[in-house]
């Protein structure tokens, strides 16, 4: 096991990003005692994207239509309608930083407390027109120019403790989240500015 997970769990006085994660974990509610009605810890969420067929397939095998794909050297763009709360959702799958950047356009009467969600993922192009994203339960909610909030630490640690995510992948997810938070902090919590500094230019509908 690398040094990161033990630091997160056992060192509330640690500074920097390990300390940030430790405070996040310690400040959350303790997990409920397992019983017959408590759902098991989540597994990584795997989604497949078929550019030729204009579809995506989720972990449960549900195939959903995608309105538009666009392949760029830095990643895959998709736009689609996603249920009653959102008029439209746009995402970029970015293998380099290991994130899925999502911008949701709400219907009238529905408001969000953030502008972007950056899911911590592993993105792979597994065929010329087929991609896979594995979501490791962490995300960063960003209010442009204001804040970046890490979410899902408890879910990831519970999944790790239950053996649903191995130590190597859990550790890598935390390291990527730390890099995202660091990059955003040094670019005034501006997602597009941070990514442009990495040679990635996002375009939206």
HELIX and SHEET records of a PDB file:
HELIX    1   1 UNK A    3  UNK A   10  1                                   8    
HELIX    2   2 UNK A   16  UNK A   27  1                                  12    
HELIX    3   3 UNK A  153  UNK A  161  1                                   9    
HELIX    4   4 UNK A  167  UNK A  185  1                                  19    
HELIX    5   5 UNK A  191  UNK A  196  1                                   6    
SHEET    1   A 9 UNK A  63  UNK A  65  0                                        
SHEET    2   A 9 UNK A  55  UNK A  57 -1                                        
SHEET    3   A 9 UNK A  45  UNK A  50 -1                                        
SHEET    4   A 9 UNK A 130  UNK A 143 -1                                        
SHEET    5   A 9 UNK A 116  UNK A 127 -1                                        
SHEET    6   A 9 UNK A  99  UNK A 106 -1                                        
SHEET    7   A 9 UNK A  86  UNK A  94 -1                                        
SHEET    8   A 9 UNK A  75  UNK A  80 -1                                        
SHEET    9   A 9 UNK A  68  UNK A  72 -1                                        
SHEET    1   B 5 UNK A  63  UNK A  65  0                                        
SHEET    2   B 5 UNK A  55  UNK A  57 -1                                        
SHEET    3   B 5 UNK A  45  UNK A  50 -1                                        
SHEET    4   B 5 UNK A 130  UNK A 143 -1                                        
SHEET    5   B 5 UNK A 147  UNK A 151 -1                                        
END                                                                             
